[in-house]
């Protein structure tokens, strides 16, 4: 039976509930505390794993701060949630860290923001990062990550920003990325992504910024781009996109910046562009767009930048361009635009950069150009502009660059040019300007280049007269001066030597300067190129040029310089081009004392002087630039460089511009000179002795001219080693012996002149020798063989034989035939007379019959 316990007994015992509840509470608290501690330990382990993957921490940000002795939440770059104290954000940007990303970073399960941009992280992005389902913000810009994007990116369903600019990510964009429908910012700029832009991109309807520029995307811009009506910034530049700009672009009415430049887009600029009334930046340059600039462009009154250069646009600049009063950058150069510069251009008073060069614009530069008082750069070059340079240009006191080159401008350089105190570049070459260089040019104290450099005045190839004004000496920052191909006269200002600490290029050739070359080139001289050819300069070559240690090119040809060979040039170990031709240099050079060998010299022209003695063997030994061991290790490049000026202006200094040499019997003028052009011209001097065999070691030589000297002996067979040779002229010497058969190996030889020597024996046959004519061998009486009419198996003189391929012999042959016909006609008529007067002469009939039968048997 059941035993009942009285209530009084129960009340008398101690209750078990309080201890039980206390235990339960204690256990619960312990579990929570343990879980919290465990979670913090996981976060700490993940971050320490990341720290161990960092190989370079130059500022010791992590080395001294990320320590187990302090709370994770106090570590630099770490942010924790206030409630659960878990890591929610990690910002290690711009710390100059190097290393890889640990896969354990994927254990930071509360992480919502990861920013490590502007470091040197490399390797692939670990797939474990796609486990971070709370992630909203990922910024990996400016690192060196490689590999492909993970196909599990779609797991980051809350992702709002993904930025991977300036990395080395390759492959295609995975379709899973377009499951991240919360994305507002997607930037994959400057990677190596390829393929077409996926049509699934149309799913990202919240996108405000899309940047896929500087990759290798191809195909057409997908029509689904029109779905992205929230877009404000669209960058697809620098890809290989083709087709037309889609009409759906007109749907993007919130668009503020549109960059489609540097692709292969065709067709016309669509009229729907008028819908983009919020547009501030429109960049469509470097495509293949055709048609006219649409009139609806005038509706885009918020435009600040309009870049349409380097397309195939035609027609006139529309008058509605005058509506774009907020415009600061207008780039329409390198098209086929015609007509005049519209007067409404004067409305664009905010304009800072106006580029209209390389078109077919006509008429005069409008006076309203003077309204553009904010203008910094004015490029109108390579058009067909006429008239004078307007005096209103003097209003543009903020101008830094004026380029009016290659037009038909006339008149004098206006004096108001002296008002442009900020001017750094002035290009006026290839026009029809007259008069003198104004003295006010000396007011342009910001001018760093007087011609083709940092700040420059280029007035070459005009009809300028008078002397170089002495005020030019005020331009103490001058970097380059190009006044060539004018009618300037007088002496070269002595201050040119004083300016050599800043001058890098001087072009004074093809004028009428007389006197001497300035002698005060100071130590520290920066000259790289000196062109003073084709003048009337006399005296000697100034030894102070030896201070110009960086000199690449020296051209003093066609003057009246009277001096011995400048042996001190051996100190200029950067010298590549030396032109002394057509002067009065004299004396021997075989004892040339090379203090520092001219290892980079690749063009030397000493022709038409009075040099004598033996050819300089030692000189040839040191021409390493023309030998295999030096030349083939250097990539071909042009003899020019980019100068970076203040205000980030770039300028090409083309050191060899206008260089003229004689090659293959023709005068050749270079606008740019490749480093692979190798030439030696010692012709028209009084050199004697034999041709040195060492010339055969200059394997990269293209032109060799030793003609019109007094050279004797045989042609060295070593010349057959000059595998790059295109022109060989040894004419008008006293060379003897046979033509070496090794010359047949010269597979690129186009011009050969061995005339007027004492050569003998057979002319080599085969390859390029089959292309040379009589002119190559004239005046060598003992030569024989094709193409000469003399042919023999020995060296003895033999009678000439007829060769029907020869024009003169062909005339003799035709003459013989005519003579035969004439004689036959006379003989036939005589026989006919005999036949008719005497009857049948049977003796003649029998002869004719025998001849007929003989030919019938044949």
C-alpha positions in Angstrom: 0.0 0.0 0.0 1.1 3.5 -0.6 2.8 5.3 2.1 1.8 8.9 2.6 4.2 11.4 4.0 2.7 14.1 6.2 3.0 17.6 4.9 4.6 18.6 8.1 7.5 16.3 7.3 8.0 17.7 3.9 8.1 21.2 5.2 10.6 20.2 7.7 13.2 19.0 5.1 15.5 21.4 3.2 14.2 22.2 -0.3 16.2 20.8 -3.3 14.8 23.4 -5.9 17.2 26.3 -5.1 20.3 24.3 -5.6 18.9 22.7 -8.7 18.0 26.1 -10.2 21.3 27.5 -9.2 23.1 24.6 -10.8 21.1 25.0 -14.0 21.8 28.7 -14.2 25.5 28.1 -13.5 25.7 25.5 -16.2 23.9 27.8 -18.7 26.2 30.6 -17.9 29.2 28.4 -18.3 28.0 27.2 -21.7 27.5 30.7 -22.9 30.8 31.9 -21.5 32.5 28.9 -23.1 30.9 29.5 -26.5 31.8 33.1 -26.4 35.4 32.4 -25.4 35.5 29.7 -28.1 34.2 32.1 -30.7 36.8 34.7 -29.8 39.5 32.1 -29.9 38.4 31.1 -33.4 38.6 34.7 -34.6 41.9 35.1 -32.9 43.3 32.0 -34.6 42.0 33.1 -38.0 43.7 36.5 -37.7 47.0 35.0 -36.4 46.9 32.6 -39.3 46.6 35.7 -41.6 49.5 37.3 -39.8 51.7 34.2 -40.3 51.0 34.5 -44.1 52.4 38.0 -44.2 56.0 38.0 -45.3 56.7 41.7 -45.2 55.3 44.2 -42.7 57.6 47.2 -43.2 55.9 49.5 -40.7 55.4 46.7 -38.1 51.7 47.3 -37.9 50.9 43.7 -37.2 54.1 42.5 -35.7 53.9 44.8 -32.7 50.1 45.0 -32.3 48.5 41.7 -33.1 49.5 39.9 -29.8 47.7 37.2 -27.8 48.3 39.3 -24.7 45.6 41.8 -25.8 42.0 41.4 -26.9 41.4 40.7 -30.6 39.0 43.6 -30.6 41.8 46.1 -29.8 44.1 45.0 -32.6 44.9 47.5 -35.3 42.5 47.3 -38.3 40.0 45.0 -36.4 36.4 46.1 -35.5 34.2 43.9 -33.3 30.4 43.9 -32.7 29.4 45.6 -29.4 26.9 42.8 -28.5 28.7 39.6 -29.3 32.3 40.9 -29.5 32.9 39.0 -32.7 35.1 40.4 -35.6 32.8 42.2 -38.0 35.3 44.3 -40.0 38.9 44.0 -41.0 40.7 47.0 -42.6 44.4 46.5 -43.5 44.4 49.0 -46.4 47.5 50.9 -47.4 49.8 49.2 -44.9 52.4 48.1 -47.6 51.9 44.5 -46.5 53.2 41.6 -48.6 52.0 38.0 -48.4 49.0 35.7 -49.2 45.5 35.4 -47.7 45.0 32.5 -45.3 42.1 30.2 -45.9 41.3 30.4 -42.2 40.0 33.9 -42.8 36.9 32.2 -43.9 36.3 31.3 -40.2 35.4 34.9 -39.3 31.8 34.1 -39.6 30.6 37.5 -38.4 32.8 39.4 -40.9 30.8 41.9 -43.0 33.6 44.1 -44.3 37.1 43.2 -45.6 39.3 45.9 -46.9 42.9 45.1 -47.8 43.4 47.5 -50.8 46.7 49.1 -51.6 49.1 46.3 -50.5 51.1 43.6 -52.2 49.1 40.5 -51.5 49.5 37.8 -54.1 48.4 34.3 -54.9 44.8 33.2 -55.4 41.8 34.3 -53.3 40.9 31.3 -51.0 37.5 29.8 -51.8 36.7 29.7 -48.0 36.0 33.5 -48.2 32.8 32.7 -49.9 31.6 31.1 -46.7 31.3 34.6 -45.1 27.6 34.9 -45.7 27.3 38.2 -43.7 29.8 39.8 -46.1 28.7 43.1 -47.6 31.9 44.9 -48.4 35.0 43.4 -50.2 37.8 45.6 -51.4 41.0 44.0 -52.8 42.1 46.8 -55.1 45.8 47.4 -56.0 47.3 44.1 -55.1 48.7 41.2 -57.2 46.0 38.6 -56.8 45.9 36.1 -59.6 43.9 33.1 -60.7 40.2 32.9 -61.5 37.2 34.2 -59.6 35.5 31.5 -57.5 32.3 29.9 -58.9 30.9 30.0 -55.4 30.8 33.8 -55.2 27.1 33.6 -55.4 27.1 32.4 -51.7 27.7 36.0 -50.7 24.1 36.9 -51.1 24.4 40.1 -49.0 27.3 41.5 -50.9 26.9 45.1 -51.9 30.4 46.1 -53.0 33.1 44.0 -54.8 36.2 45.8 -55.9 39.2 43.9 -57.4 40.8 46.7 -59.4 44.5 46.5 -60.4 45.1 42.8 -59.9 45.9 40.0 -62.2 42.7 38.1 -62.1 42.1 36.0 -65.3 39.5 33.8 -66.9 35.8 34.7 -67.2 33.4 36.3 -64.8 31.5 33.4 -63.1 27.8 33.4 -63.6 27.3 32.8 -59.9 28.4 36.4 -59.2 25.2 37.6 -60.7 23.2 35.9 -57.9 24.5 38.7 -55.7 21.5 40.8 -56.4 22.3 43.3 -53.6 25.4 44.5 -55.5 25.6 48.2 -55.9 29.3 48.5 -56.8 31.1 46.1 -59.0 34.6 47.0 -60.2 37.0 44.6 -61.9 39.1 47.3 -63.6 42.6 46.5 -64.9 42.8 42.7 -64.7 43.1 40.0 -67.4 39.5 38.9 -67.6 38.3 37.7 -71.0 35.3 36.4 -72.9 32.1 38.4 -73.5 30.2 40.4 -70.9 27.7 37.9 -69.5 24.0 38.7 -70.2 23.3 37.7 -66.6 24.7 41.1 -65.6 21.2 42.4 -66.3 20.1 40.8 -63.0 22.0 43.3 -61.0 19.4 45.9 -61.2 20.6 47.8 -58.0 24.0 48.4 -59.6 25.1 52.1 -59.4 28.7 51.6 -60.5 30.0 49.0 -63.1 33.6 49.1 -64.0 34.9 46.4 -66.4 37.6 48.6 -68.0 41.1 47.5 -68.9 40.5 43.9 -69.5 40.2 41.7 -72.6 36.4 41.5 -73.0 35.2 41.1 -76.5 31.9 40.9 -78.4 29.1 43.4 -78.3 27.8 45.4 -75.3 24.9 43.3 -74.1 21.4 44.7 -74.6 20.5 43.8 -70.9 22.7 46.7 -69.9 19.6 48.7 -70.4 18.1 47.0 -67.4 20.5 48.7 -65.0 18.5 51.8 -64.7 20.2 52.7 -61.4 23.6 53.0 -63.0 25.4 56.2 -62.5 28.9 55.2 -63.5 29.6 52.8 -66.5 33.2 52.1 -67.4 33.8 49.6 -70.3 36.9 51.3 -71.7 40.1 49.6 -72.9 38.7 46.3 -74.0 38.0 44.7 -77.4 34.3 45.4 -77.6 32.8 45.5 -81.1 29.5 46.4 -82.7 27.5 49.5 -82.2 26.6 51.5 -79.1 23.2 49.9 -78.2 20.1 52.1 -78.2 19.2 50.8 -74.7 22.0 53.1 -73.4 19.2 55.7 -73.5 17.5 53.9 -70.6 20.3 54.8 -68.2 18.9 58.2 -67.4 20.7 58.4 -64.1 24.1 58.0 -65.8 26.7 60.6 -64.8 29.8 59.0 -66.4 30.0 56.9 -69.5 33.4 55.5 -70.6 33.4 53.4 -73.8 36.7 54.6 -75.1 39.6 52.4 -76.5 37.5 49.7 -78.0 36.5 48.8 -81.6 33.0 50.2 -81.6 31.5 51.1 -84.9 28.4 52.9 -86.2 27.2 56.3 -85.3 26.7 58.0 -81.9 23.1 57.0 -81.1 20.5 59.9 -80.9 19.1 58.4 -77.7 22.1 59.8 -75.9 20.0 62.9 -75.6 18.2 61.2 -72.7 21.3 61.2 -70.6 20.8 64.7 -69.3 22.7 64.0 -66.1 25.8 63.0 -68.0 29.0 64.9 -67.0 31.7 62.7 -68.6 31.3 61.2 -72.1 34.3 59.3 -73.4 33.9 57.6 -76.8 37.5 58.2 -78.1 39.7 55.6 -79.8 37.0 53.7 -81.6 35.8 53.4 -85.2 32.7 55.6 -84.9 31.4 57.2 -88.0 28.9 59.8 -89.1 28.5 63.3 -87.7 28.5 64.6 -84.2 24.7 64.5 -83.4 22.9 67.7 -82.8 21.3 66.2 -79.6 24.7 66.5 -78.0 23.6 70.1 -77.3 21.0 68.8 -74.8 23.8 67.4 -72.5 24.2 70.8 -70.7 25.8 69.1 -67.6 28.8 67.8 -69.7 32.2 68.7 -68.3 34.2 66.3 -70.5 33.5 65.3 -74.1 36.1 63.0 -75.6 35.4 61.9 -79.2 39.0 62.0 -80.6 40.5 59.3 -82.8 37.4 58.1 -84.6 36.1 58.6 -88.1 33.7 61.3 -87.5 32.8 63.6 -90.4 30.9 66.8 -91.0 31.3 70.1 -89.2 31.5 70.9 -85.5 27.8 71.5 -84.7 26.8 74.9 -83.5 25.0 73.4 -80.5 28.4 72.8 -79.0 28.0 76.3 -77.8 25.3 75.1 -75.4 27.7 73.1 -73.3 28.8 76.0 -71.1 30.0 73.7 -68.3 32.5 72.0 -70.7 36.1 71.9 -69.4 37.6 69.3 -71.7 36.7 69.1 -75.5 38.7 66.5 -77.4 37.7 66.2 -81.1 41.1 65.6 -82.6 42.1 62.8 -85.1 38.8 62.7 -87.0 37.7 64.0 -90.4 35.9 67.1 -89.3 35.6 69.8 -91.9 34.4 73.4 -92.0 35.4 76.3 -89.8 35.9 76.5 -86.0 32.4 77.7 -85.0 32.2 81.2 -83.4 30.0 79.7 -80.6 33.2 78.1 -79.3 33.6 81.5 -77.5 30.7 80.6 -75.3 32.7 77.8 -73.6 34.3 80.1 -71.0 34.9 77.2 -68.6 37.0 75.4 -71.2 40.5 74.4 -70.0 41.5 71.9 -72.8 40.6 72.3 -76.5 41.9 69.7 -78.8 40.9 70.0 -82.5 44.1 68.9 -84.1 44.5 66.3 -87.0 41.2 67.2 -88.8 40.5 69.1 -92.0 39.3 72.3 -90.5 39.6 75.4 -92.6 39.2 79.2 -92.3 40.8 81.4 -89.7 41.2 81.0 -85.9 38.2 82.9 -84.6 38.8 86.0 -82.6 36.4 84.7 -79.9 39.2 82.2 -78.9 40.2 85.1 -76.7 37.1 84.6 -74.5 38.4 81.2 -73.3 40.3 82.8 -70.4 40.5 79.5 -68.4 42.2 77.7 -71.3 45.3 75.8 -70.4 46.0 73.8 -73.6 45.1 74.7 -77.2 45.8 72.1 -79.9 44.8 73.1 -83.5 47.7 71.5 -85.3 47.5 69.4 -88.5 44.5 71.3 -90.1 44.2 73.7 -93.0 43.8 76.9 -91.0 44.7 80.1 -92.7 45.2 83.8 -91.8 47.1 85.3 -88.9 47.4 84.1 -85.3 44.7 86.3 -83.7 46.0 89.0 -81.3 43.2 88.0 -78.9 45.3 85.0 -78.0 47.1 87.3 -75.7 44.1 87.2 -73.3 44.7 83.5 -72.6 47.2 84.2 -69.7 46.7 80.7 -68.2 47.8 79.0 -71.4 50.5 76.4 -70.9 50.4 74.8 -74.4 49.8 76.2 -77.8 50.1 73.9 -80.8 49.3 75.5 -84.2 51.8 73.4 -86.2 51.2 72.1 -89.7 48.7 74.7 -90.9 48.8 77.5 -93.4 49.1 80.3 -91.0 50.8 83.5 -92.2 52.0 86.8 -90.9 54.3 87.5 -88.0 54.3 85.9 -84.5 52.1 88.4 -82.6 53.8 90.5 -79.9 51.0 89.6 -77.4 52.6 86.2 -77.2 54.8 87.8 -74.6 51.7 88.1 -72.3 51.5 84.3 -71.9 53.7 84.1 -68.8 52.5 80.5 -68.0 53.4 79.2 -71.4 55.3 76.0 -71.4 55.0 74.7 -75.0 54.6 76.7 -78.2 54.4 74.9 -81.5 54.3 77.0 -84.6 56.3 74.9 -87.1 55.3 74.1 -90.6 53.3 77.2 -91.3 54.0 80.3 -93.5 55.0 82.6 -90.7 57.3 85.5 -91.6 59.2 88.2 -89.9 61.6 88.0 -87.0 61.3 86.1 -83.7 59.9 88.8 -81.4 62.0 90.0 -78.5 59.1 89.4 -76.1 59.8 85.7 -76.4 62.2 86.5 -73.6 59.2 87.3 -71.3 58.1 83.6 -71.3 60.2 82.8 -68.3 58.1 79.6 -67.7 59.2 78.3 -71.0 61.3 75.2 -70.4 61.7 74.2 -74.0 62.1 76.4 -77.0 61.1 73.9 -79.6 60.3 70.3 -78.8 60.7 69.7 -75.1 59.3 70.5 -71.7 58.2 74.0 -72.5 58.9 74.8 -76.1 58.7 77.2 -78.9 58.8 75.5 -82.2 58.9 77.8 -85.1 60.8 75.7 -87.5 60.1 75.3 -91.2 58.6 78.7 -91.6 60.1 81.8 -93.3 61.4 83.5 -90.3 64.3 85.9 -90.8 66.7 88.0 -88.8 68.7 86.8 -85.8 67.9 84.8 -82.7 67.0 87.6 -80.2 69.3 88.0 -77.3 66.3 87.9 -75.0 66.3 84.2 -75.5 69.1 84.1 -72.9 66.4 84.9 -70.3 64.9 81.4 -70.7 67.1 79.8 -68.1 64.8 76.7 -67.8 64.9 76.1 -71.5 64.9 72.4 -72.3 64.8 72.3 -76.2 65.1 74.7 -79.0 63.9 74.0 -82.6 64.4 76.9 -85.1 65.6 74.8 -88.0 64.6 75.2 -91.7 64.1 79.0 -91.6 66.1 81.9 -93.0 67.6 82.9 -89.8 71.0 84.5 -89.9 73.7 86.1 -87.7 75.6 84.2 -85.1 74.4 81.7 -82.6 74.0 83.4 -79.2 76.8 82.5 -76.9 74.3 82.0 -74.1 73.3 78.7 -75.7 76.3 77.2 -74.0 75.2 78.7 -70.7 71.7 77.2 -71.1 73.2 73.8 -71.6 72.5 72.8 -68.0 68.8 72.6 -68.9 68.9 72.3 -72.7 68.6 68.7 -74.0 67.9 69.3 -77.7 69.0 72.1 -80.1 67.8 72.1 -83.7 69.3 75.1 -85.7 70.0 73.3 -89.0 69.2 74.6 -92.4 69.6 78.3 -91.7 72.2 80.9 -92.6 74.1 81.2 -89.3 77.7 82.2 -89.5 80.5 82.7 -87.1 81.6 80.0 -84.7 79.8 77.4 -82.5 79.6 78.7 -78.9 82.5 77.5 -76.9 81.0 77.7 -73.4 79.2 74.4 -72.9 79.6 74.1 -69.1 80.2 71.1 -66.9 77.0 69.4 -66.2 75.8 70.0 -69.8 72.5 68.1 -70.4 72.6 68.2 -74.2 71.4 65.0 -75.8 71.1 66.2 -79.4 72.8 69.1 -81.3 71.8 69.8 -84.9 73.6 72.8 -86.5 74.0 71.3 -89.9 73.6 73.2 -93.2 74.7 76.6 -92.1 77.9 78.7 -92.7 79.6 78.1 -89.4 83.4 78.1 -89.4 86.2 77.7 -86.9 86.7 74.5 -85.0 84.5 72.2 -83.1 84.4 73.5 -79.5 86.2 71.2 -77.0 83.7 72.2 -74.3 81.2 69.9 -76.0 83.2 67.2 -74.2 81.3 68.3 -71.1 78.1 67.1 -72.6 78.5 63.6 -71.3 74.9 62.6 -72.3 75.3 63.6 -75.9 73.6 61.1 -78.2 73.7 62.9 -81.5 76.1 65.5 -83.0 75.3 66.8 -86.5 77.5 69.7 -87.8 77.5 68.6 -91.4 77.6 71.0 -94.4 79.4 73.9 -92.7 82.8 75.4 -93.1 84.4 73.9 -90.0 88.2 73.6 -90.3 89.7 71.3 -87.8 91.4 68.0 -87.2 89.4 65.0 -86.1 88.0 65.7 -82.6 89.7 62.9 -80.8 88.3 64.2 -77.5 84.9 62.8 -78.6 86.2 59.5 -77.2 85.0 60.8 -73.8 81.4 60.8 -74.9 80.4 57.2 -74.2 76.7 57.8 -75.0 77.4 59.1 -78.5 75.4 57.2 -81.1 75.4 59.5 -84.2 78.3 61.6 -85.4 77.9 63.6 -88.6 80.9 65.7 -89.7 80.4 65.5 -93.5 81.0 68.3 -96.0 83.3 70.4 -93.9 87.1 71.0 -94.0 88.2 68.5 -91.4 91.7 67.2 -92.2 94.5 65.0 -90.9 94.8 61.4 -89.9 92.5 59.5 -87.5 94.1 56.1 -87.4 95.9 57.1 -84.2 92.6 58.1 -82.6 93.1 58.0 -78.8 90.0 56.6 -77.2 89.9 57.4 -73.5 86.4 55.9 -73.2 85.6 53.7 -76.2 82.6 54.8 -78.3 80.8 51.5 -77.7 77.4 53.0 -78.7 78.4 54.7 -81.9 76.3 53.3 -84.8 76.2 56.1 -87.4 79.4 57.9 -88.4 79.6 60.1 -91.5 82.9 61.8 -92.2 82.4 62.0 -95.9 83.5 65.0 -98.1 86.3 66.2 -96.0 90.1 66.0 -96.3 90.9 63.2 -93.9 94.0 61.2 -94.8 96.1 58.3 -93.7 95.0 54.8 -93.1 91.5 53.8 -92.2 91.2 53.8 -88.4 91.4 50.1 -87.4 91.4 50.9 -83.6 88.3 53.0 -84.1 86.4 50.1 -85.8 87.5 47.8 -83.0 85.6 49.8 -80.4 82.3 50.1 -82.4 80.6 47.5 -80.2 77.1 48.8 -81.0 77.5 47.4 -84.6 78.8 44.0 -83.4 76.6 41.1 -82.4 77.7 41.0 -78.8 76.2 44.4 -78.1 73.6 45.1 -80.8 71.5 42.0 -80.6 71.1 42.3 -76.9 69.3 45.6 -77.3 65.6 45.8 -78.3 65.1 48.1 -81.3 63.8 51.5 -80.2 63.5 55.0 -81.4 66.0 57.6 -80.6 63.6 59.6 -78.5 62.3 59.9 -74.9 59.3 61.2 -73.0 59.9 64.2 -70.9 57.5 64.8 -67.9 57.0 68.4 -67.2 55.5 70.1 -64.3 51.7 69.9 -64.3 52.1 66.4 -65.6 52.5 67.5 -69.2 54.2 64.9 -71.4 56.4 65.7 -74.3 58.3 63.5 -76.8 61.8 64.6 -77.5 62.7 63.1 -80.9 66.5 63.5 -80.9 67.0 62.4 -84.5 64.3 64.5 -86.0 65.4 65.8 -89.4 68.6 63.8 -89.5 69.8 63.4 -93.1 72.2 60.7 -94.4 73.2 59.4 -97.8 72.5 55.7 -98.2 72.0 53.5 -101.3 72.9 56.5 -103.5 70.0 58.5 -102.1 69.6 61.3 -99.6 67.5 59.9 -96.7 65.8 62.1 -94.1 64.6 60.6 -90.9 61.7 61.9 -88.8 62.4 59.1 -86.3 65.5 56.9 -86.2 65.5 53.3 -85.1 68.4 52.1 -83.1 69.0 49.2 -85.6 70.2 51.6 -88.4 74.0 51.2 -88.6 76.0 53.2 -91.1 79.7 54.1 -91.8 80.4 56.7 -94.5 84.0 57.7 -95.0 83.7 58.5 -98.7 85.3 61.4 -100.6 88.4 61.8 -98.4 92.0 60.9 -99.0 92.3 57.7 -97.1 95.0 55.3 -98.3 96.1 51.7 -97.6 94.1 48.6 -97.5 90.5 48.0 -96.2 90.9 46.6 -92.7 89.7 43.0 -92.3 88.1 44.0 -89.0 85.3 45.7 -90.8 84.0 42.2 -91.4 83.2 41.9 -87.7 80.7 44.8 -87.7 77.9 42.3 -88.3 75.0 44.7 -87.9 76.2 47.2 -90.4 73.6 48.2 -93.0 75.5 50.8 -95.1 79.2 50.9 -95.8 80.6 53.6 -98.1 84.4 53.9 -98.6 84.2 55.3 -102.1 86.3 58.1 -103.6 89.4 57.5 -101.6 92.9 56.1 -102.5 92.4 52.6 -101.1 94.5 49.8 -102.5 94.8 46.1 -102.2 92.1 43.4 -102.3 88.5 43.6 -101.1 88.7 41.6 -97.9 86.6 38.4 -97.9 85.6 39.1 -94.3 83.1 41.6 -95.7 81.0 38.5 -96.6 80.2 38.3 -92.9 78.2 41.5 -92.9 74.9 39.6 -93.0 72.7 42.8 -92.5 74.5 44.8 -95.2 72.1 46.5 -97.7 74.5 48.9 -99.4 78.2 48.6 -100.2 80.1 51.3 -102.1 83.8 50.9 -102.7 83.9 52.7 -106.0 86.6 55.1 -107.2 89.5 53.7 -105.4 92.5 51.6 -106.5 91.4 48.3 -105.3 92.7 45.2 -107.1 92.3 41.5 -107.2 89.2 39.4 -107.6 85.7 40.1 -106.1 85.5 37.8 -103.2 82.9 35.0 -103.7 82.0 35.4 -100.0 80.0 38.5 -101.0 77.4 36.2 -102.4 76.4 35.6 -98.8 75.1 39.1 -98.4 71.4 38.2 -98.8 70.1 41.8 -98.1 72.5 43.6 -100.4 70.5 46.0 -102.6 73.2 48.4 -103.8 76.7 47.4 -104.9 79.1 49.8 -106.5 82.6 48.5 -107.2 83.2 50.7 -110.3 86.4 52.6 -111.2 88.9 50.3 -109.6 91.4 47.8 -110.8 89.5 44.6 -110.1 89.9 41.6 -112.3 88.6 38.1 -112.8 85.1 36.7 -112.9 82.1 38.5 -111.3 80.5 36.2 -108.7 77.1 34.8 -109.8 74.0 33.9 -107.8 71.6 35.5 -105.2 71.8 39.3 -105.1 74.6 39.4 -107.6 72.1 38.4 -110.3 70.3 41.8 -109.7 73.2 44.1 -110.2 73.8 45.9 -113.6 76.9 47.1 -115.5 77.0 50.2 -113.4 78.2 48.2 -110.4 81.4 47.2 -112.3 82.2 50.0 -114.8 85.8 51.0 -115.1 87.3 47.6 -114.1 88.9 46.6 -117.4 89.9 43.1 -116.3 86.5 42.0 -114.9 84.3 39.7 -116.9 81.1 37.7 -116.7 77.5 38.7 -116.4 76.2 41.4 -116.5 79.3 42.5 -118.5 79.5 41.6 -122.2 83.0 40.1 -121.6 82.9 36.4 -120.6 85.9 34.1 -120.2 87.1 31.2 -118.2 90.5 32.8 -117.6 91.8 36.2 -116.7 93.0 36.9 -120.3 91.3 39.4 -122.6 88.9 37.7 -125.0 86.9 39.0 -128.0 83.4 40.1 -127.1 80.5 37.9 -128.1 76.9 38.9 -128.9 74.4 38.6 -126.1 70.8 39.0 -127.2 69.9 40.1 -123.7 72.0 43.2 -124.1 70.2 46.3 -125.5 73.1 47.3 -127.7 73.5 43.8 -129.2 69.8 43.7 -129.9 70.1 46.8 -132.0 73.0 45.2 -134.0 70.9 42.1 -134.5 67.9 44.0 -135.8 70.2 46.0 -138.1 71.6 42.8 -139.5 68.1 41.5 -140.3 67.2 44.7 -142.1 70.4 44.5 -144.1 69.6 41.0 -145.1 66.1 41.9 -146.2 67.5 44.8 -148.3 70.1 42.7 -150.0 67.6 39.9 -150.6 65.2 42.4 -152.2 67.9 43.8 -154.6 69.1 40.3 -155.5 65.5 39.1 -156.1 64.6 42.0 -158.4 67.8 41.4 -160.3 67.0 37.7 -160.8 63.5 38.5 -161.9 64.8 40.8 -164.5 67.1 38.0 -165.8 64.3 35.5 -165.9 62.0 37.8 -167.8 64.6 38.9 -170.3 66.4 35.6 -171.0 63.6 33.0 -170.4 63.9 30.2 -167.9 67.5 30.0 -166.5 67.5 26.3 -165.7 70.7 26.5 -163.7 69.1 28.9 -161.2 65.9 26.7 -161.0 68.0 23.7 -160.1 69.8 25.6 -157.3 66.6 26.9 -155.9 65.0 23.4 -156.0 68.0 21.9 -154.2 67.8 24.5 -151.4 64.0 23.9 -151.1 64.5 20.2 -150.7 67.2 20.7 -148.1 65.0 22.8 -145.9 62.1 20.4 -146.5 64.2 17.6 -145.0 64.9 19.7 -142.0 
